Amino acid sequence: MSRIVFSSPSTLPQLYSTSRRIVKMSVTQTMNSGVSFRSMAVKPPSHPTYDMKGVIKLALAEDAGDRGDVTCLATIPLDMEVEAHFLAKEDGIVAGISLAEMIFHEVDPSLKVEWSQKDGDHVQKGLQFGKVSGQAHNIVVAERVVLNFMQRMSGIATLTKTMADAAHPACILETRKTAPGLRLVDKWAVLIGGGRNHRMGLFDMVMIKDNHISIAGGIINAIKSVDQYLEQQNLQMEVEVETRTLEEVDEVLRYTSQTKSSLTRIMLDNMVVPLPNGDVDVSMLKDAVEMINGRFETEASGNVTLETVHKIGQTGVSYISSGALTHSVKALDISLKIDTELALKVGRRTKRA
């Protein structure tokens, strides 16, 4: 049976180079290239076990394999220095700038990275919004990993911004439907786009869903069990319960009016009903919000799209959660080019810049 060995990128043969010879490859200047955003505009969410540096190392290692970049080794003198520019090839919200700096630093701490924009800023098609200068070999080694993260994060941030604006006054949330291994990265992009984070994982919030309710023998049994568990473990955390009917909402309200409970939020699942004409009926959701009447936070879930989110947000619900923010993301087209003049010429020909 074959065996996969994960090595630290720094141990791979000739993956990064150290000697240098300065060669100017581009005279095109980045807009406001003197502006450098070193501090994080939006800090990543916290997680007790997530290893961001480990994720970066793994991404670099899977690209390098056991030989490093054979094309770079064959074509680029190890001592050559260049300047490469980040180019937006479509409009959107840029995200992943802080993460890009971490990746470049992991590959070569001597690389100089400068930005004219920061995480969360809007970029327009054709805008040069950053540059990296230093050893050509190491810039090209880092290029694809940097762009993979930035394009995905920018796609998430762009969709989140659009959804968050439309959802107002409700807050838009993502879910746990993130790419495996990229939970914190995906949720960071949501924050950059102006959304809010739902629970990070299974550990930081109690979320009583349909399967828990079925196994527990009913919604009240499930809530009782959670209350007992938190008291026994001396834990304080948010508790959410999923409801699917107005009868379940009423059952929860009657129980919590008579008994002290740790419940903090009620999810109103699939109470947005699609109509044949493409519109949605939110009357059931609105009725549920009125029944709860501010006693608990409320969260709408199901049938949340760009077309429906505004109408849902007008019902008085506190939060709207959408798995599509992370599980159906379209990456934002970004490139990193040394010969930017040729890149722009080709971009104009293909209508991408």
C-alpha positions as a LaTeX table, in Angstrom:
\begin{tabular}{lrrr}
\hline
Residue & $x$ (\AA) & $y$ (\AA) & $z$ (\AA) \\
\hline
Met1 & 0.00 & 0.00 & 0.00 \\
Ser2 & 1.33 & 3.44 & $-0.93$ \\
Arg3 & 2.23 & 5.82 & 1.86 \\
Ile4 & 1.73 & 9.60 & 1.90 \\
Val5 & 4.29 & 11.56 & 3.88 \\
Phe6 & 3.66 & 15.20 & 4.75 \\
Ser7 & 6.87 & 17.18 & 5.09 \\
Ser8 & 7.48 & 20.75 & 6.15 \\
Pro9 & 7.97 & 22.84 & 2.99 \\
Ser10 & 11.27 & 24.12 & 4.32 \\
Thr11 & 12.69 & 20.59 & 4.19 \\
Leu12 & 11.94 & 20.03 & 0.52 \\
Pro13 & 14.96 & 20.09 & $-1.81$ \\
Gln14 & 15.55 & 23.48 & $-3.44$ \\
Leu15 & 11.98 & 24.56 & $-2.78$ \\
Tyr16 & 13.07 & 28.05 & $-1.80$ \\
Ser17 & 16.31 & 29.74 & $-2.82$ \\
Thr18 & 18.47 & 32.20 & $-0.92$ \\
Ser19 & 21.05 & 33.85 & $-3.20$ \\
Arg20 & 19.94 & 36.87 & $-5.21$ \\
Arg21 & 20.59 & 38.90 & $-8.38$ \\
Ile22 & 18.41 & 41.98 & $-8.98$ \\
Val23 & 16.70 & 42.14 & $-12.40$ \\
Lys24 & 13.83 & 44.59 & $-13.04$ \\
Met25 & 11.13 & 42.74 & $-14.99$ \\
Ser26 & 8.32 & 45.34 & $-14.97$ \\
Val27 & 8.22 & 49.10 & $-14.97$ \\
Thr28 & 4.43 & 49.32 & $-14.51$ \\
Gln29 & 3.67 & 50.89 & $-11.14$ \\
Thr30 & 0.98 & 49.68 & $-8.74$ \\
Met31 & $-1.60$ & 52.35 & $-7.88$ \\
Asn32 & $-0.64$ & 54.04 & $-4.62$ \\
Ser33 & 2.17 & 51.54 & $-4.27$ \\
Gly34 & 3.60 & 53.55 & $-1.41$ \\
Val35 & 0.65 & 52.56 & 0.78 \\
Ser36 & 1.32 & 49.40 & 2.79 \\
Phe37 & $-1.29$ & 47.80 & 5.06 \\
Arg38 & 0.70 & 45.75 & 7.53 \\
Ser39 & $-1.92$ & 45.36 & 10.24 \\
Met40 & $-4.91$ & 43.09 & 9.71 \\
Ala41 & $-8.00$ & 45.03 & 8.72 \\
Val42 & $-10.18$ & 42.14 & 9.91 \\
Lys43 & $-8.72$ & 39.62 & 12.32 \\
Pro44 & $-9.51$ & 35.91 & 11.87 \\
Pro45 & $-12.03$ & 34.27 & 14.20 \\
Ser46 & $-10.63$ & 32.37 & 17.16 \\
His47 & $-10.38$ & 28.58 & 17.30 \\
Pro48 & $-8.76$ & 26.55 & 20.09 \\
Thr49 & $-7.02$ & 23.98 & 17.88 \\
Tyr50 & $-6.85$ & 25.42 & 14.35 \\
Asp51 & $-3.28$ & 25.71 & 13.07 \\
Met52 & $-3.20$ & 28.39 & 10.38 \\
Lys53 & 0.54 & 28.01 & 9.85 \\
Gly54 & 0.05 & 24.27 & 9.49 \\
Val55 & $-2.61$ & 24.83 & 6.82 \\
Ile56 & $-0.21$ & 27.11 & 4.93 \\
Lys57 & 2.60 & 24.56 & 5.19 \\
Leu58 & 0.32 & 21.77 & 3.95 \\
Ala59 & $-0.84$ & 23.85 & 0.97 \\
Leu60 & 2.77 & 24.58 & 0.00 \\
Ala61 & 3.86 & 20.99 & 0.56 \\
Glu62 & 1.10 & 19.45 & $-1.59$ \\
Asp63 & 2.17 & 21.79 & $-4.42$ \\
Ala64 & 5.90 & 21.11 & $-4.07$ \\
Gly65 & 5.78 & 17.35 & $-3.61$ \\
Asp66 & 9.19 & 15.78 & $-3.08$ \\
Arg67 & 11.09 & 17.74 & $-5.77$ \\
Gly68 & 10.01 & 21.36 & $-5.45$ \\
Asp69 & 9.09 & 23.47 & $-8.49$ \\
Val70 & 10.87 & 21.72 & $-11.34$ \\
Thr71 & 9.80 & 24.37 & $-13.87$ \\
Cys72 & 11.26 & 27.16 & $-11.74$ \\
Leu73 & 14.43 & 25.16 & $-11.19$ \\
Ala74 & 14.75 & 24.70 & $-14.96$ \\
Thr75 & 13.90 & 28.23 & $-16.12$ \\
Ile76 & 14.58 & 30.78 & $-13.37$ \\
Pro77 & 18.10 & 31.64 & $-12.14$ \\
Leu78 & 18.15 & 31.17 & $-8.39$ \\
Asp79 & 19.62 & 34.62 & $-7.79$ \\
Met80 & 17.17 & 36.61 & $-9.97$ \\
Glu81 & 14.88 & 39.21 & $-8.37$ \\
Val82 & 11.61 & 40.50 & $-9.83$ \\
Glu83 & 8.52 & 42.51 & $-8.99$ \\
Ala84 & 5.07 & 40.97 & $-9.51$ \\
His85 & 1.72 & 42.76 & $-9.37$ \\
Phe86 & $-1.70$ & 41.61 & $-8.16$ \\
Leu87 & $-4.37$ & 42.30 & $-10.78$ \\
Ala88 & $-8.15$ & 42.15 & $-10.23$ \\
Lys89 & $-9.80$ & 40.62 & $-13.28$ \\
Glu90 & $-13.35$ & 41.28 & $-12.10$ \\
Asp91 & $-15.17$ & 43.53 & $-9.65$ \\
Gly92 & $-15.53$ & 42.34 & $-6.07$ \\
Ile93 & $-14.46$ & 42.48 & $-2.45$ \\
Val94 & $-10.83$ & 41.55 & $-1.95$ \\
Ala95 & $-10.01$ & 39.17 & 0.90 \\
Gly96 & $-6.99$ & 37.12 & 1.89 \\
Ile97 & $-4.45$ & 39.94 & 1.84 \\
Ser98 & $-3.32$ & 39.23 & 5.41 \\
Leu99 & $-3.18$ & 35.49 & 4.67 \\
Ala100 & $-1.16$ & 36.16 & 1.49 \\
Glu101 & 1.44 & 37.98 & 3.59 \\
Met102 & 1.67 & 34.95 & 5.89 \\
Ile103 & 2.24 & 32.65 & 2.90 \\
Phe104 & 4.91 & 34.84 & 1.34 \\
His105 & 6.62 & 35.09 & 4.74 \\
Glu106 & 6.53 & 31.30 & 5.12 \\
Val107 & 8.17 & 30.85 & 1.71 \\
Asp108 & 10.70 & 33.68 & 2.05 \\
Pro109 & 10.67 & 36.25 & 4.90 \\
Ser110 & 12.74 & 38.61 & 2.78 \\
Leu111 & 9.99 & 39.08 & 0.17 \\
Lys112 & 8.56 & 42.60 & 0.29 \\
Val113 & 4.77 & 42.83 & $-0.05$ \\
Glu114 & 2.89 & 46.11 & $-0.49$ \\
Trp115 & $-0.81$ & 46.82 & $-0.98$ \\
Ser116 & $-2.91$ & 49.76 & $-2.15$ \\
Gln117 & $-6.04$ & 48.06 & $-0.77$ \\
Lys118 & $-6.88$ & 46.17 & 2.41 \\
Asp119 & $-9.08$ & 43.18 & 3.21 \\
Gly120 & $-12.72$ & 44.16 & 2.70 \\
Asp121 & $-12.08$ & 46.87 & 0.11 \\
His122 & $-13.85$ & 46.90 & $-3.23$ \\
Val123 & $-11.65$ & 46.28 & $-6.27$ \\
Gln124 & $-12.56$ & 46.95 & $-9.87$ \\
Lys125 & $-11.72$ & 44.91 & $-12.92$ \\
Gly126 & $-8.27$ & 45.89 & $-14.16$ \\
Leu127 & $-7.03$ & 47.35 & $-10.86$ \\
Gln128 & $-3.49$ & 46.62 & $-9.75$ \\
Phe129 & $-3.90$ & 46.51 & $-5.98$ \\
Gly130 & $-0.65$ & 45.11 & $-4.63$ \\
Lys131 & 2.85 & 43.95 & $-5.42$ \\
Val132 & 5.49 & 41.54 & $-4.15$ \\
Ser133 & 9.17 & 41.94 & $-4.86$ \\
Gly134 & 12.18 & 39.76 & $-4.19$ \\
Gln135 & 13.57 & 36.46 & $-5.36$ \\
Ala136 & 11.76 & 35.36 & $-8.52$ \\
His137 & 11.93 & 31.65 & $-7.71$ \\
Asn138 & 10.22 & 32.09 & $-4.34$ \\
Ile139 & 7.54 & 34.46 & $-5.67$ \\
Val140 & 6.53 & 31.94 & $-8.32$ \\
Val141 & 6.58 & 29.07 & $-5.81$ \\
Ala142 & 4.16 & 30.98 & $-3.57$ \\
Glu143 & 2.03 & 32.36 & $-6.41$ \\
Arg144 & $-0.58$ & 29.61 & $-6.87$ \\
Val145 & $-1.07$ & 28.93 & $-3.15$ \\
Val146 & $-1.52$ & 32.65 & $-2.48$ \\
Leu147 & $-4.00$ & 33.02 & $-5.34$ \\
Asn148 & $-5.95$ & 29.88 & $-4.40$ \\
Phe149 & $-6.60$ & 31.29 & $-0.94$ \\
Met150 & $-7.20$ & 34.87 & $-2.10$ \\
Gln151 & $-9.56$ & 33.94 & $-4.94$ \\
Arg152 & $-11.69$ & 31.68 & $-2.72$ \\
Met153 & $-11.75$ & 34.14 & 0.18 \\
Ser154 & $-12.55$ & 37.07 & $-2.14$ \\
Gly155 & $-15.39$ & 35.09 & $-3.71$ \\
Ile156 & $-16.85$ & 34.39 & $-0.27$ \\
Ala157 & $-16.39$ & 37.99 & 0.85 \\
Thr158 & $-17.99$ & 39.34 & $-2.34$ \\
Leu159 & $-21.10$ & 37.17 & $-1.99$ \\
Thr160 & $-21.28$ & 37.87 & 1.75 \\
Lys161 & $-21.17$ & 41.64 & 1.17 \\
Thr162 & $-24.03$ & 41.46 & $-1.33$ \\
Met163 & $-26.10$ & 39.21 & 0.95 \\
Ala164 & $-25.35$ & 41.25 & 4.09 \\
Asp165 & $-26.43$ & 44.49 & 2.43 \\
Ala166 & $-29.65$ & 42.91 & 1.18 \\
Ala167 & $-30.43$ & 41.20 & 4.51 \\
His168 & $-30.29$ & 44.39 & 6.60 \\
Pro169 & $-31.48$ & 44.92 & 9.31 \\
Ala170 & $-30.98$ & 41.17 & 9.88 \\
Cys171 & $-27.40$ & 39.88 & 10.16 \\
Ile172 & $-26.14$ & 37.32 & 7.64 \\
Leu173 & $-24.40$ & 34.19 & 8.97 \\
Glu174 & $-22.53$ & 31.34 & 7.32 \\
Thr175 & $-22.81$ & 27.72 & 8.49 \\
Arg176 & $-20.43$ & 24.78 & 9.03 \\
Lys177 & $-20.72$ & 23.94 & 5.32 \\
Thr178 & $-17.12$ & 24.96 & 4.68 \\
Ala179 & $-14.33$ & 23.29 & 2.72 \\
Pro180 & $-12.70$ & 20.56 & 4.87 \\
Gly181 & $-9.58$ & 21.94 & 6.52 \\
Leu182 & $-10.48$ & 25.53 & 5.61 \\
Arg183 & $-13.09$ & 26.22 & 8.29 \\
Leu184 & $-11.33$ & 29.22 & 9.80 \\
Val185 & $-10.24$ & 30.57 & 6.40 \\
Asp186 & $-13.80$ & 30.45 & 5.02 \\
Lys187 & $-15.29$ & 32.01 & 8.14 \\
Trp188 & $-12.60$ & 34.71 & 8.12 \\
Ala189 & $-13.69$ & 35.62 & 4.58 \\
Val190 & $-17.29$ & 35.96 & 5.77 \\
Leu191 & $-16.18$ & 38.47 & 8.42 \\
Ile192 & $-14.20$ & 40.39 & 5.81 \\
Gly193 & $-17.33$ & 40.56 & 3.65 \\
Gly194 & $-19.36$ & 42.09 & 6.47 \\
Gly195 & $-21.13$ & 38.97 & 7.70 \\
Arg196 & $-21.16$ & 37.42 & 11.15 \\
Asn197 & $-19.86$ & 34.01 & 12.19 \\
His198 & $-22.17$ & 31.24 & 13.30 \\
Arg199 & $-20.66$ & 28.64 & 15.63 \\
Met200 & $-17.10$ & 27.72 & 14.72 \\
Gly201 & $-17.68$ & 24.00 & 15.27 \\
Leu202 & $-19.36$ & 21.45 & 17.48 \\
Phe203 & $-17.62$ & 22.73 & 20.61 \\
Asp204 & $-18.54$ & 26.41 & 21.04 \\
Met205 & $-22.35$ & 26.42 & 20.88 \\
Val206 & $-25.14$ & 23.93 & 21.54 \\
Met207 & $-27.28$ & 23.56 & 18.44 \\
Ile208 & $-30.22$ & 21.20 & 18.82 \\
Lys209 & $-31.17$ & 20.08 & 15.30 \\
Asp210 & $-33.78$ & 17.72 & 13.89 \\
Asn211 & $-31.75$ & 14.53 & 14.41 \\
His212 & $-31.03$ & 15.41 & 18.04 \\
Ile213 & $-34.73$ & 16.07 & 18.57 \\
Ser214 & $-35.74$ & 12.76 & 16.98 \\
Ile215 & $-33.24$ & 10.77 & 19.05 \\
Ala216 & $-34.15$ & 12.58 & 22.28 \\
Gly217 & $-37.85$ & 11.83 & 21.79 \\
Gly218 & $-39.06$ & 15.35 & 21.19 \\
Ile219 & $-38.01$ & 18.97 & 21.23 \\
Ile220 & $-38.67$ & 19.56 & 24.95 \\
Asn221 & $-36.77$ & 16.41 & 25.95 \\
Ala222 & $-33.81$ & 17.65 & 23.94 \\
Ile223 & $-33.86$ & 21.09 & 25.59 \\
Lys224 & $-34.17$ & 19.51 & 29.06 \\
Ser225 & $-31.18$ & 17.25 & 28.36 \\
Val226 & $-29.06$ & 20.21 & 27.24 \\
Asp227 & $-30.00$ & 22.22 & 30.35 \\
Gln228 & $-29.04$ & 19.30 & 32.59 \\
Tyr229 & $-25.76$ & 18.68 & 30.75 \\
Leu230 & $-24.63$ & 22.32 & 30.90 \\
Glu231 & $-25.46$ & 22.48 & 34.62 \\
Gln232 & $-23.60$ & 19.25 & 35.35 \\
Gln233 & $-20.55$ & 20.38 & 33.38 \\
Asn234 & $-20.72$ & 23.93 & 34.79 \\
Leu235 & $-20.72$ & 25.31 & 31.24 \\
Gln236 & $-22.14$ & 28.56 & 29.96 \\
Met237 & $-22.66$ & 28.88 & 26.21 \\
Glu238 & $-25.25$ & 29.85 & 23.67 \\
Val239 & $-27.98$ & 27.30 & 22.98 \\
Glu240 & $-30.05$ & 27.19 & 19.80 \\
Val241 & $-32.93$ & 24.90 & 18.93 \\
Glu242 & $-34.26$ & 24.19 & 15.45 \\
Thr243 & $-38.01$ & 24.49 & 14.92 \\
Arg244 & $-39.83$ & 23.51 & 11.74 \\
Thr245 & $-43.45$ & 24.36 & 12.54 \\
Leu246 & $-45.35$ & 27.03 & 14.42 \\
Glu247 & $-46.50$ & 24.26 & 16.77 \\
Glu248 & $-42.88$ & 23.54 & 17.71 \\
Val249 & $-42.25$ & 27.25 & 18.27 \\
Asp250 & $-45.27$ & 27.41 & 20.57 \\
Glu251 & $-44.11$ & 24.27 & 22.42 \\
Val252 & $-40.69$ & 25.81 & 23.06 \\
Leu253 & $-42.17$ & 29.12 & 24.21 \\
Arg254 & $-44.58$ & 27.44 & 26.62 \\
Tyr255 & $-41.81$ & 25.30 & 28.14 \\
Thr256 & $-39.34$ & 28.17 & 28.57 \\
Ser257 & $-42.02$ & 30.40 & 30.11 \\
Gln258 & $-42.50$ & 27.85 & 32.88 \\
Thr259 & $-38.95$ & 26.54 & 33.33 \\
Lys260 & $-35.57$ & 28.23 & 33.57 \\
Ser261 & $-33.61$ & 27.28 & 30.47 \\
Ser262 & $-30.25$ & 28.04 & 28.84 \\
Leu263 & $-31.92$ & 28.53 & 25.44 \\
Thr264 & $-30.80$ & 31.73 & 23.69 \\
Arg265 & $-31.89$ & 31.38 & 20.04 \\
Ile266 & $-34.66$ & 29.72 & 18.06 \\
Met267 & $-33.95$ & 28.64 & 14.49 \\
Leu268 & $-36.94$ & 28.94 & 12.17 \\
Asp269 & $-36.11$ & 26.33 & 9.56 \\
Asn270 & $-37.73$ & 26.22 & 6.11 \\
Met271 & $-40.44$ & 28.68 & 7.06 \\
Val272 & $-39.73$ & 30.54 & 3.83 \\
Val273 & $-41.99$ & 28.91 & 1.25 \\
Pro274 & $-41.10$ & 29.08 & $-2.48$ \\
Leu275 & $-43.91$ & 30.12 & $-4.82$ \\
Pro276 & $-44.46$ & 28.99 & $-8.43$ \\
Asn277 & $-43.72$ & 32.51 & $-9.75$ \\
Gly278 & $-40.23$ & 32.47 & $-8.20$ \\
Asp279 & $-41.17$ & 34.64 & $-5.24$ \\
Val280 & $-41.34$ & 33.42 & $-1.64$ \\
Asp281 & $-44.03$ & 33.49 & 1.03 \\
Val282 & $-42.55$ & 34.66 & 4.35 \\
Ser283 & $-45.85$ & 34.86 & 6.27 \\
Met284 & $-45.07$ & 31.75 & 8.34 \\
Leu285 & $-41.65$ & 33.12 & 9.26 \\
Lys286 & $-43.17$ & 36.49 & 10.17 \\
Asp287 & $-45.80$ & 34.77 & 12.36 \\
Ala288 & $-43.07$ & 32.85 & 14.19 \\
Val289 & $-41.06$ & 36.04 & 14.83 \\
Glu290 & $-44.16$ & 37.74 & 16.19 \\
Met291 & $-44.89$ & 34.74 & 18.47 \\
Ile292 & $-41.37$ & 34.88 & 19.91 \\
Asn293 & $-41.71$ & 38.65 & 20.33 \\
Gly294 & $-38.08$ & 39.30 & 21.25 \\
Arg295 & $-37.86$ & 36.67 & 24.01 \\
Phe296 & $-35.10$ & 34.90 & 22.09 \\
Glu297 & $-32.85$ & 35.65 & 19.16 \\
Thr298 & $-34.30$ & 34.28 & 15.93 \\
Glu299 & $-32.56$ & 32.75 & 12.93 \\
Ala300 & $-34.12$ & 32.07 & 9.52 \\
Ser301 & $-32.72$ & 29.13 & 7.59 \\
Gly302 & $-33.66$ & 27.51 & 4.29 \\
Asn303 & $-34.48$ & 28.94 & 0.83 \\
Val304 & $-32.06$ & 31.82 & 1.40 \\
Thr305 & $-30.81$ & 33.22 & $-1.91$ \\
Leu306 & $-29.73$ & 36.58 & $-3.32$ \\
Glu307 & $-33.27$ & 36.96 & $-4.62$ \\
Thr308 & $-35.03$ & 36.11 & $-1.34$ \\
Val309 & $-32.73$ & 37.42 & 1.40 \\
His310 & $-34.05$ & 40.99 & 1.38 \\
Lys311 & $-37.64$ & 39.87 & 1.88 \\
Ile312 & $-36.56$ & 37.52 & 4.67 \\
Gly313 & $-34.62$ & 40.33 & 6.36 \\
Gln314 & $-37.75$ & 42.48 & 6.53 \\
Thr315 & $-39.64$ & 39.97 & 8.72 \\
Gly316 & $-37.93$ & 41.07 & 11.94 \\
Val317 & $-35.73$ & 37.98 & 12.22 \\
Ser318 & $-32.39$ & 38.55 & 14.03 \\
Tyr319 & $-30.17$ & 36.39 & 11.82 \\
Ile320 & $-30.30$ & 34.73 & 8.41 \\
Ser321 & $-27.97$ & 31.76 & 7.86 \\
Ser322 & $-26.83$ & 30.67 & 4.41 \\
Gly323 & $-24.67$ & 27.65 & 3.63 \\
Ala324 & $-24.24$ & 28.95 & 0.08 \\
Leu325 & $-21.83$ & 31.63 & 1.32 \\
Thr326 & $-19.14$ & 28.97 & 1.63 \\
His327 & $-20.32$ & 25.75 & $-0.04$ \\
Ser328 & $-21.22$ & 27.25 & $-3.44$ \\
Val329 & $-18.68$ & 30.02 & $-3.68$ \\
Lys330 & $-17.50$ & 31.34 & $-7.06$ \\
Ala331 & $-13.87$ & 32.39 & $-6.82$ \\
Leu332 & $-13.03$ & 36.00 & $-7.66$ \\
Asp333 & $-10.62$ & 36.16 & $-10.61$ \\
Ile334 & $-7.26$ & 37.55 & $-9.45$ \\
Ser335 & $-3.83$ & 37.10 & $-11.03$ \\
Leu336 & $-0.22$ & 37.80 & $-10.07$ \\
Lys337 & 1.81 & 38.99 & $-13.05$ \\
Ile338 & 5.42 & 39.98 & $-13.58$ \\
Asp339 & 4.87 & 41.31 & $-17.12$ \\
Thr340 & 1.76 & 43.33 & $-16.32$ \\
Glu341 & 1.67 & 45.15 & $-19.66$ \\
Leu342 & 1.36 & 41.89 & $-21.59$ \\
Ala343 & $-1.13$ & 40.55 & $-19.04$ \\
Leu344 & $-3.35$ & 43.61 & $-19.52$ \\
Lys345 & $-3.08$ & 43.31 & $-23.30$ \\
Val346 & $-4.21$ & 39.68 & $-23.18$ \\
Gly347 & $-6.89$ & 40.59 & $-20.63$ \\
Arg348 & $-8.37$ & 43.23 & $-22.92$ \\
Arg349 & $-8.41$ & 40.75 & $-25.80$ \\
Thr350 & $-10.30$ & 38.20 & $-23.70$ \\
Lys351 & $-12.52$ & 40.86 & $-22.01$ \\
Arg352 & $-11.07$ & 39.92 & $-18.58$ \\
Ala353 & $-9.23$ & 43.17 & $-17.83$ \\
\hline
\end{tabular}
